[in-house]
Amino acid sequence: MKHINIKVTGKVQGVFFRASTKAVADQIGVKGFVKNQKDGTVYIEAEAEPTFLEMFVEWCHNGPDKAEVENVEITDGELKNYRNFDVVKKNLLW
């Protein structure tokens, strides 16, 4: 099991990126969360076996149909043992 943090930049808000990310994560067994950031990016924390994370990251490079992904930044993180994959609707710090 591995944990990665993903930052996706480009036209990634208002194009169903979060909902599509959840659908893909649920389909391949990735756990974690996705949320929109104030700077217009999408932030994802994902946990799964490395093979499934590779598939997930590959999808993130394209995203849903209307998205225009410019960059995908990946950093390793500490395992948090998420039980599900959630869409975070609102950042309470805004």
C-alpha positions as CSV (number, residue, x, y, z in Angstrom):
1,M,0.0,0.0,0.0
2,K,1.3,3.5,-0.9
3,H,0.1,7.1,-0.3
4,I,0.6,9.9,-2.9
5,N,-0.5,13.5,-3.0
6,I,-1.5,14.8,-6.4
7,K,-1.9,18.4,-7.6
8,V,-3.6,18.9,-10.9
9,T,-3.4,22.2,-12.7
10,G,-5.1,23.5,-15.8
11,K,-8.8,23.9,-16.5
12,V,-9.8,21.4,-13.8
13,Q,-12.6,23.1,-11.9
14,G,-16.2,23.4,-13.2
15,V,-15.6,20.4,-15.5
16,F,-16.8,17.5,-13.1
17,F,-13.2,16.7,-12.3
18,R,-14.0,15.8,-8.6
19,A,-17.0,13.6,-9.4
20,S,-15.1,11.9,-12.2
21,T,-12.1,11.3,-10.0
22,K,-14.2,9.6,-7.4
23,A,-15.9,7.4,-10.0
24,V,-12.5,6.3,-11.3
25,A,-11.0,5.8,-7.8
26,D,-14.1,3.7,-6.7
27,Q,-13.8,1.6,-9.9
28,I,-10.1,0.7,-9.4
29,G,-10.1,0.6,-5.6
30,V,-8.2,3.8,-4.7
31,K,-9.0,5.4,-1.3
32,G,-8.5,9.0,-0.3
33,F,-10.1,12.3,-1.3
34,V,-10.3,15.0,-3.9
35,K,-11.0,18.7,-3.4
36,N,-10.8,22.0,-5.3
37,Q,-8.2,24.5,-4.2
38,K,-8.7,28.2,-3.9
39,D,-5.9,28.7,-6.6
40,G,-7.9,26.8,-9.2
41,T,-6.1,23.5,-8.9
42,V,-7.5,20.1,-7.8
43,Y,-5.8,18.4,-4.8
44,I,-6.0,14.6,-4.4
45,E,-4.7,12.3,-1.7
46,A,-4.7,8.7,-2.9
47,E,-3.9,5.3,-1.4
48,A,-3.7,1.9,-3.1
49,E,-1.3,-0.7,-4.3
50,P,1.4,0.9,-6.6
51,T,-0.1,-0.7,-9.8
52,F,-3.5,0.9,-9.2
53,L,-2.0,4.2,-8.3
54,E,-0.2,4.2,-11.6
55,M,-3.5,3.7,-13.4
56,F,-5.1,6.4,-11.4
57,V,-2.3,8.9,-12.0
58,E,-2.5,8.1,-15.7
59,W,-6.2,9.0,-15.7
60,C,-5.4,12.3,-13.8
61,H,-3.2,13.4,-16.7
62,N,-6.3,13.5,-18.9
63,G,-9.2,13.9,-16.5
64,P,-12.9,14.1,-17.6
65,D,-13.8,15.1,-21.2
66,K,-14.1,18.9,-20.6
67,A,-10.9,19.2,-18.5
68,E,-7.7,20.6,-19.9
69,V,-4.9,19.2,-17.7
70,E,-1.7,21.2,-17.9
71,N,0.3,19.5,-15.2
72,V,0.1,16.7,-12.6
73,E,2.5,17.0,-9.6
74,I,3.0,13.9,-7.5
75,T,4.6,13.7,-4.1
76,D,4.8,10.7,-1.8
77,G,3.0,10.9,1.5
78,E,2.5,9.1,4.8
79,L,-0.1,6.3,4.7
80,K,-3.4,7.4,6.4
81,N,-5.4,4.2,5.8
82,Y,-8.5,5.9,4.2
83,R,-11.6,3.7,4.1
84,N,-13.3,5.4,1.1
85,F,-12.7,7.9,-1.6
86,D,-14.5,11.1,-0.8
87,V,-15.3,14.4,-2.6
88,V,-14.6,17.3,-0.3
89,K,-17.2,19.9,-1.2
90,K,-15.8,23.0,0.6
91,N,-12.6,24.0,2.2
92,L,-13.6,25.3,5.7
93,L,-10.5,27.6,5.7
94,W,-11.7,29.9,2.9
